[in-house]
């Protein structure tokens, strides 16, 4: 069974509480490079007059 079963058993006094995790890693990382490159490229194209007729 999973962790929920262990927590339920520990809460009822049937089993021991699991040890807390040493280090919790953040599962989501911000990838800032693609948005910055897109915005910078759009500004450079606008400043250079690309597309202006």
N, C-alpha and C positions, 0 to 999 in steps of 0.2 A: 504494500500500500504506500501511499504518499506521505508527505509531511503533515497534511491535515489530520490524518489518522493518528500520527504520533502526538500531535498537539492535543487532540481530543483525549487520548489516553492519559497523557500527562496531567491535563486539567482535572481528570477524574481520579487521579492518584494511582493509576494502574501501572504507569511506566515513568521513566525519567524524562525530564525536559531535555530537548536537544541542545547541544552547545551552540552559542551564537557564532555566526560566520566571522572569520578573522578580518577580512576586508571585502567590502561590497563594491563591485565594479559597476559603473554606470553603463547600462546597456546601449545608450544612445550617444552618439558623438556628433558634434556639429561640424559639418563639412562646409567651411566658409569659402574655400577657393573657387568653386564653380560660380556661385552668385557674384563674387567680387570680379571675376574675370568677365562675366557677362555685362555687368554694369559699367565697368571700366571700358570695355570694348564699345559699348553703345555710346558712351560719352565721347570717346575718341572719334568715332565715326561721325557723330553730330558736330563736334568741334572742327573736324577736318572738312566738313561740307560734303561728305559722301552722301549721295542720294538727293542732294539739293539741286534743282534744275533751274 
